[in-house]
């Protein structure tokens, strides 16, 4: 019996157009880390053995069946569609062989993301554990490998979802309104990579358009002595521009002549190659890319600080993007699906995406870089949501809650939980630091698990001064970060008078609802803000929002608008497109000119 005969896709209530194209022998075959590419790697996606046990089981001998990695166990595409409870443990197992020519080098085992806590064994030896459902992690498994034999990986996963206090985003064990089905376990690519004994572990790329330089900080694993050098080659469109060689234990600044700047209208990217030499011999080589761009805040002609891109005023408008799929949940069915979502967003005339309380695989950001779209990156929330609806009332009254003392109100009374949030937040910033398209970090949304927001915003601003910070999107503003950030689903909007010398964002609005028969998650349930009965009504609502709600604010210096949302998600029917990505609910030809009209009236210096 073949592995694929022991597994089948679940034919659930809703599937995307890419569902039938998913190959269980080769899902997500693309190299998963486009800004740090090596040639020697093995993709471990595909069918793995799985079993669900109680929390008390310390090992598993007998496995239940097959699960398709990297799809969460709750998803159709996993082939299981089973909800993992906090008292459960999810076990994975698969075998692999190492190529003969890898035997004299190190082997790294990489996980793109596993939600939430995972422990990994190779051939019975524990490699380590990782907490955090949204960041990649790796283990050096070299000394546990069996050359010329089958090697066995076992992974154990614990995920309390919203019964815990760890970052979990919008996942819930009881889906309702704006909270959705969980995505437990492995949900991004797993792969093996061969590296030499001395290799490039990581690097930071920081462009500076004001002096036309790229600053590179390499991190070398192994012998990082004076005998190790780094050669850097920068090229564009296949043409080499400049090279520089320096000791690998030093940062490097490279001058670029007349650099071309990145923007959504012109997403210019440069290729960079990092070649490591040890004792005069080339030992490692990395292919990457970067962009010359600058995000900043500057007082505009109306007296309100405005968002600037490359030292010019720039208005941002884009959808709230939840990143959920009916057949894969947290995991898109394929790379083609990822690209389709981003291209659709651009076709509507949007120049920005707010990635909402979730992260994505590195290749999603790669296409934002390549296709040209600015990203606001949320940190997935943890804690508890005990201030709903009091938070909305406080926002309406212009009041707030002290988030430096009343931790229990936010579900973060345990200092260990607060520390874990900050660990995962730092991992998020570190993971995506090199992404050209990310302009704004959003650590908190609508008071969900919010704590010490002023301190945390100030930490991010210091740790990554190349970007801006929206410290508390929506409700409980504490005067920190670069923006006063508001949520407004009414047909009126008044610009705040006191911004404390910050820019202004309307970071959620719209949410106009239109369920499409035959393309709904649950015909008996519906959530949205204002319901239309047909496409023309939806167009009229959007036009009214632009003409009567947004334009007066944009003329005064409103820096950005987030429209809710990219797609329907479960019983939320306020997407530009249905959850299955089958039906566009508005016409791009109607919406695009409206979006562009806002950009034209944004105050210029």
C-alpha positions in Angstrom: 0.0 0.0 0.0 1.4 3.4 -1.0 1.5 6.4 1.4 -0.9 8.4 -0.8 -3.4 5.5 -0.8 -3.5 5.8 3.1 -4.4 9.5 2.8 -7.0 11.6 1.1 -8.1 15.2 1.0 -11.2 15.9 3.0 -14.0 17.1 0.8 -15.4 19.7 3.2 -17.9 22.5 2.9 -15.6 24.9 1.0 -12.5 24.6 -1.1 -10.4 27.1 -3.1 -9.7 26.9 -6.8 -6.3 25.4 -6.0 -7.5 22.6 -3.8 -7.5 19.9 -6.6 -4.0 20.9 -7.7 -2.3 20.1 -4.4 0.1 17.2 -4.9 0.5 15.1 -1.7 4.0 14.0 -2.8 5.2 17.5 -3.4 3.3 20.3 -1.6 5.1 23.7 -1.6 8.2 22.5 -3.5 9.7 26.1 -3.6 12.8 27.0 -1.6 11.2 28.4 1.6 13.7 31.2 2.4 14.1 33.5 -0.7 16.3 36.0 1.1 18.8 33.4 2.2 19.1 30.8 -0.6 21.5 27.8 -0.6 21.5 25.2 -3.4 21.9 22.1 -1.2 18.6 21.3 0.5 15.9 18.7 0.8 12.2 19.5 1.1 10.5 17.4 3.8 7.0 18.4 3.0 4.6 15.6 2.1 2.9 12.8 3.9 4.0 12.1 7.5 2.7 9.6 10.1 0.6 11.2 12.8 -1.0 10.3 16.1 -3.0 12.2 18.7 -2.4 11.2 22.4 -3.2 12.5 25.8 -0.8 14.9 27.4 0.6 12.2 29.6 2.1 10.0 26.8 5.9 10.3 26.6 6.4 8.5 23.3 4.4 6.9 20.5 5.0 3.5 18.8 1.8 3.2 16.8 0.7 5.9 14.5 -2.9 6.4 13.3 -2.5 7.5 9.7 -1.1 10.0 7.3 -1.1 13.8 7.5 -0.1 16.2 4.7 2.6 18.6 5.9 2.6 21.6 6.0 -1.2 21.9 6.5 -2.6 22.3 10.0 -4.3 19.2 11.4 -7.6 21.0 11.6 -7.6 21.7 7.8 -9.1 19.8 4.9 -5.8 19.6 3.1 -4.1 17.9 6.0 -6.3 14.9 5.3 -7.2 14.7 9.0 -9.5 17.7 9.9 -9.3 17.1 13.6 -9.3 19.8 16.3 -6.4 19.6 18.7 -7.4 20.2 22.3 -5.2 21.6 25.1 -5.1 18.2 26.7 -3.9 16.5 23.5 -0.5 16.0 22.1 0.0 15.8 18.3 2.8 13.5 17.1 4.5 13.5 13.7 7.0 11.0 12.2 8.8 10.6 8.9 12.0 9.1 7.5 14.6 10.5 5.2 18.0 9.7 3.8 21.0 12.0 3.6 22.9 12.2 0.3 26.4 10.7 0.4 28.1 14.0 -0.4 26.5 15.6 2.7 28.3 13.2 5.1 31.3 15.5 5.7 29.3 18.6 6.4 26.7 19.8 8.9 23.0 19.2 8.4 20.4 21.6 9.7 16.8 20.7 10.2 14.5 23.8 9.6 10.9 24.4 10.6 9.1 27.4 9.0 6.5 27.5 11.8 4.9 25.0 14.2 2.0 26.1 16.4 2.7 26.3 19.4 5.2 24.3 21.4 7.2 21.6 19.7 9.8 19.0 20.7 11.9 17.3 18.1 13.8 14.0 18.1 16.1 12.5 15.4 16.8 8.8 15.6 15.6 8.8 19.2 17.9 11.7 20.3 16.1 14.9 21.5 17.3 17.9 19.4 15.5 20.5 21.4 12.2 22.3 21.9 10.7 25.6 20.6 7.8 27.7 21.9 6.1 30.1 19.4 3.7 29.4 16.6 4.8 32.1 14.2 8.6 32.0 13.8 11.1 29.7 12.2 13.6 27.6 14.1 16.3 25.1 13.4 18.4 22.3 14.9 21.9 21.1 14.0 21.2 17.3 13.7 24.6 16.3 12.3 25.7 14.1 15.2 22.4 12.2 15.4 22.4 11.2 11.7 22.9 7.6 10.4 24.9 7.8 7.1 23.6 5.6 4.3 20.5 4.6 6.4 17.0 5.7 7.0 16.8 8.5 9.6 13.7 9.1 11.7 12.3 12.5 12.7 9.6 12.7 15.4 7.9 15.9 16.4 5.5 16.4 19.4 3.2 19.4 19.5 1.3 21.1 22.2 -1.2 23.9 21.3 -3.6 25.3 23.9 -5.0 27.8 21.3 -7.2 30.4 23.1 -7.3 28.4 26.3 -3.7 29.5 26.9 -2.1 32.9 27.2 0.5 32.5 24.5 0.2 34.4 21.2 -2.5 32.7 19.2 -4.0 35.4 17.0 -7.6 34.9 15.9 -7.7 31.1 16.5 -10.3 29.8 18.9 -11.6 26.4 19.9 -15.1 27.7 19.5 -15.2 29.7 16.3 -17.6 32.7 16.2 -17.9 36.2 14.7 -14.3 37.4 14.1 -12.5 34.4 15.6 -11.8 31.3 13.6 -10.8 27.6 13.4 -7.4 26.8 14.9 -4.3 25.9 13.0 -2.3 23.5 15.2 1.0 21.8 14.5 3.3 22.2 11.5 1.9 24.8 9.1 5.0 25.9 7.2 7.6 24.1 5.2 10.1 21.6 6.9 13.4 21.2 5.2 17.0 20.0 5.5 20.0 22.0 4.6 23.7 21.1 4.2 26.2 23.7 5.5 29.9 23.6 6.0 31.5 23.6 9.5 32.0 27.4 9.2 28.9 29.0 7.5 26.8 32.2 7.3 24.2 31.8 10.0 22.3 35.0 9.4 22.8 38.6 8.3 21.0 42.0 8.6 20.5 44.2 5.6 19.8 47.9 6.2 19.5 50.3 3.3 20.1 54.1 3.7 18.9 56.1 0.7 20.1 59.4 2.2 23.8 58.4 1.7 23.2 55.6 -0.9 24.6 52.8 1.2 23.7 49.3 2.2 24.8 48.2 5.7 25.4 44.5 6.2 25.9 42.8 9.6 26.9 39.1 9.1 26.6 36.4 11.8 29.0 33.5 11.2 28.8 30.1 12.9 32.0 28.3 13.4 35.5 29.8 12.9 34.9 33.5 12.8 38.6 34.5 13.1 40.7 36.7 10.9 41.2 33.7 8.6 37.5 34.0 7.5 36.5 36.6 4.9 33.2 37.6 3.3 33.0 38.7 -0.3 29.8 40.6 -1.2 28.6 41.0 -4.7 25.7 43.3 -5.6 24.0 43.1 -9.0 20.8 44.2 -10.7 19.0 42.5 -13.6 22.0 40.2 -13.9 24.6 43.0 -14.1 27.2 43.2 -11.4 27.3 46.7 -9.8 29.9 46.4 -7.1 31.9 44.0 -4.9 33.5 44.3 -1.5 35.6 41.9 0.6 36.1 42.3 4.3 36.7 40.2 7.5 33.6 38.2 8.3 33.5 39.4 11.9 33.0 43.0 10.8 30.0 44.9 9.5 30.2 46.2 6.0 29.0 49.4 4.4 28.7 49.4 0.6 28.2 52.5 -1.5 25.8 52.4 -4.5 25.9 54.9 -7.3 22.6 56.4 -8.2 20.4 53.7 -6.6 16.9 53.1 -7.8 14.4 53.2 -5.0 11.7 50.6 -4.2 8.0 51.6 -4.2 4.7 49.9 -4.9 4.7 51.7 -8.3 8.3 50.7 -9.1 9.4 47.7 -6.9 13.1 47.9 -7.7 15.1 45.1 -6.2 18.9 44.4 -6.0 20.5 41.0 -5.8 23.2 40.4 -3.2 25.5 37.4 -3.0 27.5 36.7 0.2 30.4 34.4 -0.3 32.3 33.1 2.7 36.0 32.2 2.5 37.9 30.3 5.2 41.7 30.1 4.9 41.4 31.3 1.3 38.9 28.6 0.3 35.3 29.3 -0.6 33.1 27.4 2.0 29.6 29.0 1.8 27.5 31.0 -0.6 24.2 32.7 -0.1 21.9 34.4 -2.6 19.7 37.2 -1.3 18.1 40.5 -2.3 17.4 43.9 -0.9 15.7 47.2 -1.8 16.7 50.8 -1.4 13.8 52.4 0.4 13.0 54.6 3.4 9.9 54.8 5.6 9.6 58.0 7.8 7.3 60.4 9.4 7.5 64.1 8.8 5.2 67.1 9.5 3.1 67.9 6.4 1.7 71.2 5.1 -1.4 70.8 7.3 0.7 70.6 10.5 0.0 66.9 11.0 2.9 64.4 10.7 2.5 62.3 7.5 3.9 59.1 6.2 6.8 59.5 3.8 8.2 56.9 1.4 11.7 57.7 0.1 11.4 61.2 1.5 8.2 62.0 -0.3 4.6 62.2 1.2 2.9 58.9 0.4 -0.7 57.9 1.2 -1.3 54.2 2.0 -4.6 52.3 1.4 -5.0 48.6 1.6 -7.1 45.7 3.0 -7.0 44.0 6.3 -5.6 40.6 5.4 -6.3 37.8 7.8 -4.4 35.1 5.9 -7.0 32.3 6.3 -8.0 29.8 3.7 -11.1 27.4 3.9 -9.1 24.4 2.9 -5.7 25.1 4.5 -6.6 27.6 7.3 -3.3 29.3 8.2 -1.6 27.6 5.2 -2.5 28.7 1.6 -3.1 25.7 -0.7 -0.2 26.7 -2.9 2.2 29.4 -3.9 -0.1 30.2 -6.8 -2.8 31.0 -4.3 -0.5 33.4 -2.4 0.4 35.3 -5.6 -3.2 35.5 -6.7 -4.3 37.2 -3.4 -1.5 39.8 -3.7 -2.1 40.5 -7.4 -5.9 40.8 -6.7 -5.1 43.4 -4.0 -3.0 45.4 -6.4 -5.7 45.2 -9.2 -8.1 47.0 -6.8 -5.7 49.9 -6.6 -4.4 49.2 -3.2 -0.7 49.8 -2.4 -0.6 48.3 1.1 -1.7 45.2 3.1 -2.2 45.1 6.8 -1.2 41.5 7.7 -3.6 41.1 10.6 -2.6 39.2 13.8 -0.8 36.6 11.9 2.5 36.1 10.0 3.1 34.4 6.7 5.8 32.2 5.2 8.8 34.1 3.9 7.7 33.6 0.3 4.5 35.7 0.9 6.6 38.7 1.8 8.9 37.9 -1.1 6.0 38.5 -3.5 5.0 41.7 -1.7 8.6 42.8 -2.3 8.6 41.7 -5.9 5.1 42.8 -6.9 5.3 46.0 -4.9 3.0 46.4 -1.9 3.7 47.9 1.5 3.1 45.7 4.5 1.9 46.6 8.0 2.9 43.6 10.1 0.8 42.8 13.2 2.1 40.8 16.1 -0.3 37.9 16.9 -2.0 38.6 20.1 -2.0 36.5 23.3 -3.5 37.0 26.7 -7.2 37.4 26.9 -9.8 39.6 25.3 -11.6 40.8 28.4 -12.1 44.3 27.2 -14.7 43.5 24.6 -17.0 45.5 24.4 -15.7 47.9 27.1 -12.7 48.7 24.9 -15.0 50.0 22.2 -16.9 52.2 24.7 -13.6 53.6 26.0 -12.4 54.4 22.5 -15.7 56.2 21.8 -15.2 58.3 24.9 -11.6 59.0 24.2 -10.5 57.2 27.4 -8.0 54.5 28.0 -6.9 51.8 30.6 -3.6 51.7 32.3 -1.9 48.7 30.7 1.2 48.9 32.9 -0.6 47.7 36.1 -4.0 46.1 35.4 -2.5 43.1 33.6 -5.4 40.9 34.6 -7.8 42.9 32.4 -5.7 41.9 29.4 -5.1 38.3 30.4 -1.4 38.8 31.2 -1.3 38.7 35.0 1.4 36.0 34.8 4.9 37.6 34.2 6.0 34.4 32.4 3.3 34.9 29.8 4.3 38.5 29.3 7.9 37.5 28.9 6.9 34.8 26.3 5.0 37.5 24.3 8.1 39.6 24.2 10.3 36.7 23.1 8.0 36.0 20.2 7.7 39.6 19.3 11.5 39.9 19.1 11.6 36.7 17.0 9.1 38.3 14.6 11.1 41.5 14.2 14.3 39.5 13.7 12.7 37.1 11.2 11.4 39.8 9.0 14.0 42.5 9.5 15.4 42.2 5.9 12.0 42.3 4.2 11.9 45.5 2.1 8.1 45.8 2.0 7.4 45.9 5.7 7.0 49.5 6.8 5.1 49.4 10.1 5.2 47.1 13.1 1.9 46.7 15.0 2.5 45.0 18.4 -1.1 45.3 19.8 -4.6 45.4 18.3 -7.8 46.5 20.1 -6.5 45.9 23.6 -6.3 42.1 23.0 -3.6 41.0 25.4 -2.2 44.5 25.5 0.3 45.4 28.2 3.1 47.9 28.7 2.4 49.2 25.2 4.4 52.4 25.6 7.5 50.5 26.7 7.2 47.9 24.1 6.7 50.5 21.3 9.8 52.4 22.5 11.8 49.1 22.5 10.7 48.3 18.8 11.5 51.9 17.7 15.0 51.6 19.2 15.6 48.0 18.0 14.5 48.7 14.5 14.7 52.4 13.7 14.3 51.7 10.0 10.5 51.3 10.4 7.6 52.9 12.0 5.4 51.6 14.9 1.6 51.6 15.4 1.8 50.7 19.1 -2.0 50.1 19.8 -4.2 49.7 16.7 -7.7 50.7 17.5 -8.7 51.2 21.1 -6.3 51.9 24.0 -3.9 54.6 22.9 -1.1 55.5 25.2 0.5 58.3 23.2 3.4 56.2 22.0 4.7 55.0 18.6 4.6 57.0 15.4 0.8 57.0 15.0 -2.5 57.6 16.6 -4.4 54.6 15.2 -8.2 54.5 15.0 -10.8 51.9 14.1 -14.1 53.3 12.7 -16.9 51.3 11.1 -19.4 54.2 11.0 -20.2 56.4 8.0 -18.7 59.4 9.7 -15.1 60.1 10.8 -13.6 63.0 12.6 -9.9 63.5 12.6 -8.5 63.7 16.2 -7.2 67.1 17.3 -4.5 66.0 19.7 -2.2 63.5 18.1 0.8 64.1 20.4 2.9 64.9 17.4 2.2 61.6 15.7 0.7 60.7 12.3 -2.9 59.4 12.0 -4.0 56.1 10.7 -7.5 54.8 10.2 -6.3 51.2 10.7 -9.7 49.6 10.3 -12.8 50.8 8.4 -15.5 49.7 5.9 -16.3 46.0 6.4 -19.2 46.2 4.0 -20.9 42.8 3.8 -22.3 40.8 0.9 -22.8 37.1 1.3 -22.7 35.2 -2.0 -25.0 32.2 -2.2 -23.1 29.0 -2.7 -19.9 30.6 -1.4 -20.6 30.9 2.3 -19.0 29.0 5.2 -22.2 28.6 7.2 -25.5 29.7 5.6 -27.1 30.0 9.1 -24.6 32.4 10.5 -23.4 35.8 9.4 -21.2 38.6 10.7 -20.4 41.9 9.2 -20.9 45.6 9.7 -23.3 46.8 7.0 -25.0 44.4 4.6 -25.6 45.0 0.9 -27.9 42.9 -1.2 -26.0 43.1 -4.5 -22.7 44.4 -6.1 -24.1 47.8 -7.0 -25.1 48.5 -3.4 -21.6 47.4 -2.3 -20.0 49.8 -4.9 -22.2 52.6 -3.6 -21.2 52.0 0.0 -17.5 52.0 -0.9 -17.9 55.1 -3.0 -19.7 56.9 -0.2 -16.9 55.9 2.2 -14.3 57.3 -0.1 -16.1 60.5 -1.0 -17.7 61.5 2.3 -15.7 59.8 5.0 -12.2 59.4 3.8 -11.5 62.4 1.5 -11.9 65.1 4.1 -9.6 63.3 6.4 -7.0 62.6 3.7 -7.0 66.2 2.7 -6.0 67.0 6.3 -3.2 64.5 6.4 -4.6 61.1 7.3 -1.6 58.8 6.4 -3.3 55.5 5.8 -6.5 53.6 5.6 -7.2 49.9 6.1 -10.4 48.5 4.5 -11.8 45.4 6.1 -11.0 43.0 4.3 -9.2 41.0 1.6 -11.5 37.9 1.7 -14.4 36.6 3.6 -13.3 34.5 6.6 -15.6 31.7 7.8 -18.8 33.6 8.8 -17.4 37.1 8.2 -18.7 38.0 4.7 -17.1 41.4 4.3 -14.3 40.5 1.9 -13.4 41.8 -1.5 -13.6 38.2 -2.6 -15.4 35.1 -1.2 -13.6 32.9 1.2 -13.0 30.3 -1.5 -11.5 33.0 -3.8 -14.1 32.1 -6.5 -16.2 35.3 -6.7 -15.0 38.9 -6.7 -17.7 40.9 -4.9 -16.7 44.3 -6.2 -15.2 45.3 -9.6 -11.6 46.4 -9.6 -12.4 48.8 -12.4 -14.9 50.6 -10.1 -12.8 50.5 -6.9 -9.3 51.3 -8.3 -10.1 54.8 -9.4 -11.7 55.6 -6.0 -8.5 54.4 -4.2 -6.3 56.4 -6.6 -8.4 59.5 -6.0 -7.4 59.5 -2.4 -3.7 59.3 -3.2 -4.0 62.3 -5.5 -5.3 64.6 -2.7 -2.8 63.6 0.0 -1.1 66.8 1.0 2.3 67.3 -0.6 5.1 69.4 0.9 
